[in-house]
Amino acid sequence: MWSALPQGWAIATVIGLMIYVSGYQVGFGPISWLMISEIFPLRVRGPALSMAAIVNFGFNILMTLTQQILQDAFTPAGVFFGYLALSILSLIFVFTMVPETKGKTLEEIERMMSGKRQEARGGPIEASSFSA
């Protein structure tokens, strides 16, 4: 059932996996955790982050448990081509749908995500109005 890789391929596989994990952890990996910490309103942030973590890890377990079934159905190359397609769709989603939040306060992000503008004395509240 298991075939051993030649020593050179085994080392190359481990090095490739280490490079992938390192790149993911400093690149696309933390984006989802950063994004969910910004998009939920302050009043529900704790429970919402908990639910998001449960969903995230639940799907990780689901993918692990169905990996062999998917490989049997679509071949290993087919499964990883599917992962490539999902990665490309994820990048397109991020570039087209995720708003820039750099330099914005959590209150400004909340208003931006909810589509609401707070009015005070006939005009929008500026960010400097929140500082002490």
Backbone hydrogen bonds, N-H to C=O, Kabsch-Sander energy under -0.5 kcal/mol:
donor,donor_aa,acceptor,acceptor_aa,energy
10,A,6,P,-2.3
11,I,7,Q,-2.1
12,A,8,G,-2.2
13,T,9,W,-2.4
14,V,10,A,-2.1
15,I,11,I,-2.6
16,G,12,A,-2.6
17,L,13,T,-2.4
18,M,14,V,-2.3
19,I,15,I,-2.4
20,Y,16,G,-2.4
21,V,17,L,-2.7
22,S,18,M,-2.3
23,G,19,I,-2.5
24,Y,20,Y,-2.7
25,Q,21,V,-2.3
26,V,22,S,-1.2
27,G,23,G,-0.6
27,G,24,Y,-0.7
29,G,24,Y,-2.4
31,I,28,F,-0.8
32,S,28,F,-0.6
32,S,29,G,-0.6
33,W,29,G,-0.5
34,L,30,P,-2.5
35,M,31,I,-3.0
36,I,32,S,-2.4
37,S,33,W,-1.3
38,E,34,L,-0.8
38,E,35,M,-1.0
39,I,35,M,-2.0
40,F,36,I,-0.9
44,V,41,P,-1.4
45,R,41,P,-0.7
45,R,42,L,-0.7
48,A,44,V,-2.5
49,L,45,R,-2.7
50,S,46,G,-2.0
51,M,47,P,-2.4
52,A,48,A,-2.6
53,A,49,L,-2.2
54,I,50,S,-2.1
55,V,51,M,-2.6
56,N,52,A,-2.6
57,F,53,A,-2.7
58,G,54,I,-2.4
59,F,55,V,-2.4
60,N,56,N,-1.8
61,I,57,F,-2.2
62,L,58,G,-2.3
63,M,59,F,-2.6
64,T,60,N,-2.0
65,L,61,I,-2.6
66,T,62,L,-1.7
67,Q,63,M,-0.8
67,Q,64,T,-0.6
70,L,66,T,-2.7
71,Q,67,Q,-2.4
72,D,68,Q,-2.3
73,A,69,I,-1.9
74,F,70,L,-2.9
75,T,71,Q,-1.9
78,G,74,F,-0.6
79,V,75,T,-2.3
80,F,76,P,-2.3
81,F,77,A,-1.9
82,G,78,G,-2.0
83,Y,79,V,-2.0
84,L,80,F,-2.0
85,A,81,F,-2.5
86,L,82,G,-2.4
87,S,83,Y,-2.3
88,I,84,L,-2.4
89,L,85,A,-2.4
90,S,86,L,-2.3
91,L,87,S,-2.3
92,I,88,I,-2.3
93,F,89,L,-2.5
94,V,90,S,-2.6
95,F,91,L,-2.6
96,T,92,I,-1.8
97,M,93,F,-3.1
98,V,93,F,-0.8
98,V,94,V,-1.0
104,K,101,T,-1.9
109,I,105,T,-2.3
110,E,106,L,-2.3
111,R,107,E,-2.3
112,M,108,E,-2.4
113,M,109,I,-2.8
114,S,110,E,-2.1
115,G,111,R,-1.2
116,K,111,R,-1.2
120,A,123,G,-2.9
123,G,120,A,-1.4
125,I,118,Q,-1.3
129,S,126,E,-1.4
130,F,127,A,-1.4
131,S,127,A,-0.6
